[in-house]
Amino acid sequence: MEQAIKILIVEDNVIIADDMQSMLEEIGYEIVDNVIVYEQAIEVLKNNHVDLVLIDIILASDKTGIDLGKHIRENYNIPFIFVTSNSDRATVENAKTVKPNGYLVKPFEQQDLYTSIEIALSNFDYSTKEGGKEHHDDEEQLVSNSVLKDSIFVKKQHLYYRIQFEDIQFIKADNVYLEVNTLDKKFLVRSPLKDYLEKLPKNKFYRAHKSYIVNVDHIDAINSKDIMINNTLIPISKDFKEFIISAMNS
């Protein structure tokens, strides 16, 4: 099943932190924790799954948000956004050294926070140790590039959801969109079928037909022309039929 994006807030102004948490939860994000110092953030990251971190540059400790950003870059492959009252050139230049995936200046509105998070998630390159490479494709295409080790981000309405690879049953091409099907949900992404196949585990996902990618673990039945997944008949090519039959007999 899809999971809401998990966010860690690191902000030493408790009023601002609580306000940010309320804004984020209202949108639909899940707050893993809300902490005020570097050391607390390190512990949360060590012991919890976090998809994105919001970091105030000035914290109530000797270690700054920039120190935390450096720690994340060196130890985790996740995006983070600096949230700060300081937009002077020196602060910005210092912040740039750790390659944040966003820079949000206080005060801000809920829509500013939401937009910054979505852009950070969609632009983040999970295939490299240092994420945050900029792309210039449209937003839906960027979402399809947001791959984790065991899952992928897809967008539904106004949120990005993390879908476990094992929960994807099949993917159907529909004009310029792909329909990603799980047991009980459908998600639309904008991507060529061939490109999307390259993002999925090669030992589980195969192009069964010119318009379909299937997860072989979810195949319920097969005949001479089709396979069945979750009561859906999916046409298959001759090559894929031979592959499945060979696998069944091996």
Stockholm file with secondary structure:
# STOCKHOLM 1.0

chainA/1-250         MEQAIKILIVEDNVIIADDMQSMLEEIGYEIVDNVIVYEQAIEVLKNNHVDLVLIDIILASDKTGIDLGKHIRENYNIPFIFVTSNSDRATVENAKTVKPNGYLVKPFEQQDLYTSIEIALSNFDYSTKEGGKEHHDDEEQLVSNSVLKDSIFVKKQHLYYRIQFEDIQFIKADNVYLEVNTLDKKFLVRSPLKDYLEKLPKNKFYRAHKSYIVNVDHIDAINSKDIMINNTLIPISKDFKEFIISAMNS
#=GR chainA/1-250 SS CCBCCEEEEECSCHHHHHHHHHHHHHHTCEEEEEESSHHHHHHHHHHSCCSEEEEESSCSSSSCHHHHHHHHHHHCCCCEEEEESCCSHHHHHHHHTTCCSCEEESSCCHHHHHHHHHHHHHHCCTTSSSCCCCCCSCHHHHHHTCBCSSEEEEEETTEEEEEEGGGCCEEEEETTEEEEECSSCEEEEECCHHHHHTTSCTTTEEEEETTEEEEGGGCCEECSSEEEETTEEEECCHHHHHHHHHHHHC
#=GC SS_cons         CCBCCEEEEECSCHHHHHHHHHHHHHHTCEEEEEESSHHHHHHHHHHSCCSEEEEESSCSSSSCHHHHHHHHHHHCCCCEEEEESCCSHHHHHHHHTTCCSCEEESSCCHHHHHHHHHHHHHHCCTTSSSCCCCCCSCHHHHHHTCBCSSEEEEEETTEEEEEEGGGCCEEEEETTEEEEECSSCEEEEECCHHHHHTTSCTTTEEEEETTEEEEGGGCCEECSSEEEETTEEEECCHHHHHHHHHHHHC
//
